[in-house]
Amino acid sequence: MKKKPSKNDIIKIISKILKMSPENLEKIDNYNKMKNWDSLAQLDILSALDVKLGNKINKIQNISQIMSVKKLISILKKKSLIS
């Protein structure tokens, strides 16, 4: 069985797309406060996460409205998509 991605895996994906260190990403947290965040970056993040999570992210209601890394991680854990 394939191992579920971890919180750190998700943070690495998001930080790479936003060109930020994982530490800064967790400190700032809200996408609106990140200078590299825009709607295209949000689509890139959701697309990369969908690939990483085996095309299951699109089943999460209102996923595109989540504006916080902590909230996103929390929902992914609740849905048992990450370990």
Secondary structure, DSSP 8 states (H G I E B T S, - for coil): ------HHHHHHHHHHHHT--HHHHHHH-BGGG-TT--HHHHHHHHHHHHHHTTS-GGGSTTGGG--BHHHHHHHHHHTTS--
